[in-house]
Each structure stands twice: as structure tokens, then as C-alpha cells.
Amino acid sequence: MTASVPTARPVVNDGVSLQRLLPLLVLLAVPLIAYATGLNKLLSFDLLAQYHAELKAWVTSHLVLSVLAFMALYAAATALSLPTGLLMTVAGGFLFGWAIGGTATVIGATTGATLVFLIARTSLGAGLIKKAGPWLEKLSEGFGKDAFNYLLFLRLVPAFPFWIVNLVPAVFGMPLLSYVLATLIGIMPATFVFAYIGTGLESVIQAATASYQSCLDGKAAAEAAAQCHLTIDPSKLVTREIIIALAALAAISLLPIIIKRFIVKHPAA
């Protein structure tokens, strides 16, 4: 009588392994490398001002290709969590106008954010929540009930780091469709505001260029190289009124949650 050999059963592992985490770790490592090596400084408003005429001419000659390339670059920058959001959004409005530039930015940013969401959900997902214990599971359930409105609020407020907002819904198991819609809708107001700001960037660049040229004309060559710089200050593009308007939109997005939690559940006696 021959002994039966037990058949091997596949091992199901819901934990977080290094292999599963690798894609996410790569995405998180890229911005750190960019900061450490100074690559993040290569893309700047100053560089945009320096080459704005050439960029404008190329866009005029290759509009469709330019828009597609812009969306692809924006998606890649978003997926890699590079700190270029404000620059590229304003540049989109500057190069294509607020309508085309804003639309291209929304599509590119949503695509990049969705890639991060899918990678994070695959890398982390339920395994992390189970290992973290009941507290995180309870928080996940709470986020799941109002996930759309929570994410909408986080998207409407540009103060929250975009890459963190991309990761949190994935950890808490938000449905993909809800994530995409909340992202798409939530980033529209700020995107089109900054794209519209970009349409006025030409005058800012002209003023900065004139100031730079005046500095060059008033100094010797050796002094000019050290003391004269073509500089665009992005803080001047954002006014207090814009910040207040975006904050008001974010507050409005929380109304459904407030009504559901405090009015529907606790009606007046």
C-alpha cells in the first residue's frame, strides 16, 4: 500500500510583501531623488520665462501634438509626485488658453492620480488594514461611507499634498469609479482658476524681462552675470481672493456630510 502524497495548496497571502510594495516604493523614491539631486529646480517659472517664445511658437505650429504631450507629461509628473503642479497648470493656461489648458490639466492630473491609486491599492490594500488592527478597519469603514465627499473636499483644497490625497483612498478601499469622479470634479475649480491666471503670465514675463534687461544695461558684464537674474515670483500669481474662493468651495463640499451626520441622524425634537 503506497502512502498518499498530499497535494500542495496555494498559499494565500494578504500581507504586505516587499514585492508588492516595490512599485509604490519606486513612485515615492522618485520625488526624494529629485529633491536630493536638485532636478526639481530644472522646471521653474524662470525657465518658462526664458523659453516662453520658443514654446509658444511650437504650440502654434503643433497644437494637437502639444496638448497630447502636455497631458502625458502632467500624468507622469502626477504619478511620480513631482512638485510641478502649480507650474504646469499655469503653463497650460499660458500656452493653450484657460479652456484647453485647464481641460488638458484635469485629464492629465486625473490620469496620473488614478495610476497612483491603482498601484497603492495593489501594494497595500486590505493587507495593511488587517495588520494595523481594528482602529484602522473602523476608520476604513467610516471613510467608505462618505468617501466621495471626503475626497471631494480634499481635492478642492490645494493646501493638502496631492500625493498624500492619492494614497489615502487606496488604503481605505475607496471604489475606483468614485475615486476618479471625485478627483475629476474636485480638481476642476482650482485647475481652471490657475489656468486662467496663466493667460496673464505673458505680462508678468514681459515685466520681469524688462527689469532683467534694465539690470543688464546698467552694469558691467562681470557684475551683470552675478547680480542680474530673470526671476518670476509665483506667489504673486495667487491672490487672497482666490484662496478664499477655493476654501468656500471646499466648505460647501462638506455640507452633505454635515447634514447626514448631524441633521438626519439627530433631527430637532
N, C-alpha and C positions, 0 to 999 in steps of 0.2 A: 504494500500500500504506500503510495507516494504522498508525501506531505504537500498540502496545497500551498502555493506561494501567494501571499496576499498581494493584491493589485495595488499599485501606487495611486494615491489620490492627490489631485492638485491641491496645493496649499493656497488658501485664500488669505491674502494679507491686506488688510485695510489700513495698515500703518503708513507712516511717512518714511520712505526709504530715500537714500541718497540718490538713487537712480531716478526716482520720481521727482525729487527736488531739483535736479540738475538744470532743467530748462529755466525754472524760476530763479535759481541762483545766478545763472548767466545774465538774465534780464536785470537783476539787482546789482550785479557787479559792473555792468557797463557804465552807469552814471558815476559810480565811485571812481572808475578808471578815468573817466572824462574829467572829473574834478581834480584828481591827483596829477594828471598829466597836463592840465590846462587846455584840453581840447574843447571844453565848453566855452572858452573865450574866443574861439575861432569864429563862431556865429554870433554876431552882435549888431546892434543898431549902427555902430560906427562902420562896420564892414558893409552893411546895407547902403549907408550913405555914400561910401566910397565907390561902389559899383552900381548905384541905382540907375544910371543912364544906360549902361550895357544891359542890365536886367530888363528894363522897360522895353528896350529895342527888341530883345529876344522874345519877350512875351508877345509883343505886337506882331512879330513875324510867325510865331508858332503858338497861337493861343491854346488850342486844344491840347497839344502835347505838354505845354507849360502847366496847364491846370492838372492834368493827369500826374505829371511828375511831382507837382506840389502836394497833391493828395497822398501819393506814395511816400514822399519824404515826411509828411506830417504823421502818417500812420506809423512809420518806422521810429520817428523821434518819440512818439507817444508810447509805443510798445517798449522802447528801451529806456523810458523815463528820463529822457534828456530834458534839461531845463530850458527849452526853447519855445514853450507855448505862446507866451506873450509876443515874442519877437516874430514868430511865424504867422500868428494871427493878424498882427498889424501889417506885416509884409504882404500877406494875402490881400488885404484891403487896398494896400498901396499899389500892388502890381495888377490886380484884376478888377478892382472896384469892390464896394462893400457887398453887393449881392452875390457875385460869382465867388469872390474871395471868402465870404462868410460861409457859403454853401460848401465849397471845397474843404474848408477847415472843419466844419461839422462832420462831413463824411470821413475825412482822414482821421480826426480825433476819435470818432466813434469806432472806426475800424481798428485802430491801434489799441484802444481801451478794451475792446472785445477780445483781441488776441491775448492781452494780459490776463483778462478774466478767465479765459479758457485754459491757459497754461497754469494759472494759480489754482483753479478748481481741480485740474488733473493732478497737480503736485501735492495739494493739501487736502481739500475736500473733507469728507466725513471722517477720515482717519485722524486728522488733527483734533477735530471736535470731540471725538470719543476719548482720545488720550488726555485731553485737557480737563475732562471731568464734567459734572452736572452743571456747574456755573456757566460754562461756555455753551453747553447744549441749551440751557434755558435762554441765554442771550440770543442764540441762533433762532430759537422758536419765536422770540419776540421780534427780532429783525424780520423774520419771514412773514409775519402778519402784516407789517406796514413797510415792507422792503421798498416798494416803488416810491412812496412818498419820502422815506428817509433818504434814498439815493437821489431823488429829485432835489431835495434840499441841499445835499452835499455838492451836487453839480452846480446849483445856482450860486453858491458862494465860492468865488475863486480863491478865497483865503485858505481853503483846505487843499493840501498837496494832492495833485491829480493822481499820482501813482498809488498813494495810500487808498484813495477812494476806489481805485480799480481793484485792489486786492480784497478789501473788507467784504464786499458782497459775495465774492467767490468762496471765502472761508465760511460764510454763513448760509451757503447753499441757495442763493437767490436764483430763480429761473432765468435762463439766458434771454428769453424774449423780453421779460420785464426789465432786465438789466440794460439791454440795447435801447429800448424805448425811453427809459428814464434818463439814460445818458444822452441820447439824441435830443430829447426835449430840454433837458436841464442845461446843456451847454449852449443852446441857441442864443439866449439873451446876451450873455457876456461876449460870445463869439461875434455876433453881429455888431455889438457896440464897439468892440476893439477893431473890427474890420472897417467900420465907418471912420474910426479915428485914423486908421491907416490911409484913408483917402486924403487926409490933410497933412500927411507926412512930408509931402513934397515941399511945402512952405517951410517946415521945420528944417529939412535938409538944406534948403537954399539959404536960410538964415545962418545955419551952422557953417556952411561952406563959405559964405561971405565973411563971417567972423574969422574963420581959419585963414582965408586969403589975406585979410587985413593984417593979421598977425604976421604972416609971412612977409608982407610988403614992408612992415615996419622994423624988421630985424635982419641982421646979417645971417648968412646961410648957416653958420655954425650954431648960432643962438636959436634960429628958427627950428632946426631939427629937434632941439631939446625942449623948447618951450611952446611950440605951436602944434596943436592936435585937433583933428576933425572929430568932434565928440557930440553924440546925440544922447541927451538925458531922457530915458524912457519914463521917468517919474513925472515929467511934465505933461505926458500924454494922458494921464489918468487924473481926473478931477474928483473933488469931494462929492459932487452931484452924481457922478457915475457910480461911485461906491455906495451911496445912499440908495440909489435906484435898484441896484442889484441886491442889496440887503433887504429891501422891501419885497422884492420878488421872492427871495428865499423865505421870508417870514410868511408870505401868502401860501407858499407850498406846504407849510406845516399845519395850515388850518384843518385839512381833513383829518390829520392825526389828533389834533386837539379836540375837534368835535366828536370824533369817535371815542376818545378816551374819557373825556370829562363831561360831555353833554349827553351823549347817547347812553353811556353806562351809568351816569349819575344825573338823571333828569331832576329838574326842580320839583320840589314837593308841592 
